[in-house]
Amino acid sequence: MMGHGISDYTAPAGEKGGACYDAPEGVDVRGRYDEEFAEILTKDALQFVADLEREFRSHVKYAMQCRKEAQARFNGGALPGFDPATKCVRESEWRCAPVPPAVEDRRVEITGPVERKMIINALNSGAKVFMADFEDSLSPTWENLMRGQVNLKDAVEGTICFYDKARNRVYKLNDQTAKLFVRPRGWHLPEAHIIIDGEPAIGCLVDFGLYFYHNHAGFRRTQGGGFGPFFYLPKMEHSREARIWKSVFERAEERVGIGRGSIRATVLIETLPAAFQMDEILYELRHHSLGLNCGRWDYIFSYVKTFQAHPDRILPDRVQVSMTEHFMKSYSHLLIRTCHKRDVHAMGGMAAQIPIKDDPAANEAAMEVVRTDKLREVKAGHDGTWAAHPGLIPTVMEIFNNYMGNSPNQIEAAKRHDAAALTEEDLLQRPSGVRTMEGLRLNVRVGIQYLGAWLTGIGSLPLYNLMEDAATAEISRVQSWQWLKYGVELDGDGVGERVSLDLFGRVVEEEMARIENQVGTEKFIKGNYKEACKVFTRQCTSPSLDDFLTLDAYNYIVIHHPSRL
């Protein structure tokens, strides 16, 4: 679709004569028919989604065009910065709506895809919040997306259960569960299986619309204390994109007859341009806001993407870009200060480590990394943080409990801390570190393995004792692309070598052999690794940098997954 990055490819129309969904005029559902999916894809629910699509499609196209124009300015040498036109928003006194009592305490949140067993385990994990994810940790196959909607509907109704045949065990919800947040896809991603007036639907409006339509009443009654549903909003680059979400929320509230500000959302600040728009984003969503979150991995990806034409801003190995780097620490502190000034939560970033069962020493070292990181966050003023695995919840919870005590958050306490003003230079300071052959190899190895899983329908993958999602593949891709573009001279184990097409090709070949050795030949053949290698290599060696790896890979999913009628 021209103008906002939606793929030109759409799923083929269903075969005549088979069962099909009862769709309203102008809506064509091309995904496989399933009786459970039909309970989600009702005529009224599809009409609700279509109404949102028709009202906001042009606004989304304009916002995506603005993204392209901003990137063109950065490619021409400009730097991101605070907008002089909205200085009054940043400097004036205003507050977001009060935080609903149901979610005052968010000290530990767990995230994961909308897979049935995952939802049950996450809601039972002891975390305060579970963010059910349609975005970076979910491969957007038709089956995953629609099954996820079924799962969430059952979760809100409290009826969700799962029988694990291998373990002969039934999973069901405890009496006390985490509060449920849902993250739809970003504005740029399409849903090729739902065609509205001849165009693929905007993925996030499908995710939001179907979930909200079916669950708003039950959620407000059972989880939100009269508020909600609650959402996380990803990948924004400007407050104009928050303004679209505000309008979507208001239209949804009007449609079902609930008051303005019932829907609440936390925005992930995971792009460099958005770091200069925090006040403006909160202002647009001030009646619906639940604060901001440091989406640290995507933020690193965005730093490279934003400065793709700036050879003086090439990052070191991605494992060296920690939150102690000045530009990352400044971003975190600005987010905390901005949120607390506006009376909302400032959420910390992801702990991606997973427990290492067969190596106590390595496990303790990994947990120490988690403890250090989370202690840094809570001392800085974050009101809560993310964990990728239920096994981390006790460790992270203990750190926040010890520091915060019985206070549900640090919004008021942190306001008493004096802090020097953060400048544009603080947010843009060049990071230090080295660029090594092992860094390049890790990018190739992780990028291909994650993409291989994504192409088979798996969006969250444990690799090398970390839980990886699409942000990891994006960092791996853009850093490899950048090092190739500028012929980076390697330090350390590759000292003196420059990253060239020949060197990159050799590394890809060697890492593919390593992957096959690690996973075994049979799994390697079935695992789409060769196709993933083609996509990843094509993206890394392209003359120009594509905005998102997942847009390119999405066509493969649409074509090859059994999702048609």
Secondary structure as GFF3:
##gff-version 3
##sequence-region A 1 565
A	DSSP	beta_strand	27	29	.	.	.	ID=ss1
A	DSSP	alpha_helix	35	40	.	.	.	ID=ss2
A	DSSP	alpha_helix	43	75	.	.	.	ID=ss3
A	DSSP	three_ten_helix	84	86	.	.	.	ID=ss4
A	DSSP	alpha_helix	87	91	.	.	.	ID=ss5
A	DSSP	three_ten_helix	101	103	.	.	.	ID=ss6
A	DSSP	beta_strand	108	113	.	.	.	ID=ss7
A	DSSP	alpha_helix	116	123	.	.	.	ID=ss8
A	DSSP	beta_strand	129	133	.	.	.	ID=ss9
A	DSSP	alpha_helix	142	157	.	.	.	ID=ss10
A	DSSP	beta_strand	161	164	.	.	.	ID=ss11
A	DSSP	beta_strand	169	172	.	.	.	ID=ss12
A	DSSP	beta_strand	179	183	.	.	.	ID=ss13
A	DSSP	beta_strand	190	196	.	.	.	ID=ss14
A	DSSP	beta_strand	199	202	.	.	.	ID=ss15
A	DSSP	alpha_helix	203	222	.	.	.	ID=ss16
A	DSSP	beta_strand	230	233	.	.	.	ID=ss17
A	DSSP	alpha_helix	239	256	.	.	.	ID=ss18
A	DSSP	beta_strand	264	269	.	.	.	ID=ss19
A	DSSP	alpha_helix	272	275	.	.	.	ID=ss20
A	DSSP	alpha_helix	278	284	.	.	.	ID=ss21
A	DSSP	beta_strand	289	294	.	.	.	ID=ss22
A	DSSP	alpha_helix	296	306	.	.	.	ID=ss23
A	DSSP	three_ten_helix	311	313	.	.	.	ID=ss24
A	DSSP	three_ten_helix	318	320	.	.	.	ID=ss25
A	DSSP	alpha_helix	326	341	.	.	.	ID=ss26
A	DSSP	beta_strand	346	351	.	.	.	ID=ss27
A	DSSP	alpha_helix	360	380	.	.	.	ID=ss28
A	DSSP	beta_strand	384	387	.	.	.	ID=ss29
A	DSSP	three_ten_helix	390	392	.	.	.	ID=ss30
A	DSSP	alpha_helix	393	404	.	.	.	ID=ss31
A	DSSP	alpha_helix	411	415	.	.	.	ID=ss32
A	DSSP	alpha_helix	424	428	.	.	.	ID=ss33
A	DSSP	alpha_helix	437	455	.	.	.	ID=ss34
A	DSSP	beta_strand	461	463	.	.	.	ID=ss35
A	DSSP	beta_strand	466	468	.	.	.	ID=ss36
A	DSSP	alpha_helix	470	485	.	.	.	ID=ss37
A	DSSP	three_ten_helix	492	494	.	.	.	ID=ss38
A	DSSP	alpha_helix	501	519	.	.	.	ID=ss39
A	DSSP	alpha_helix	521	526	.	.	.	ID=ss40
A	DSSP	alpha_helix	529	541	.	.	.	ID=ss41
A	DSSP	alpha_helix	549	560	.	.	.	ID=ss42
###
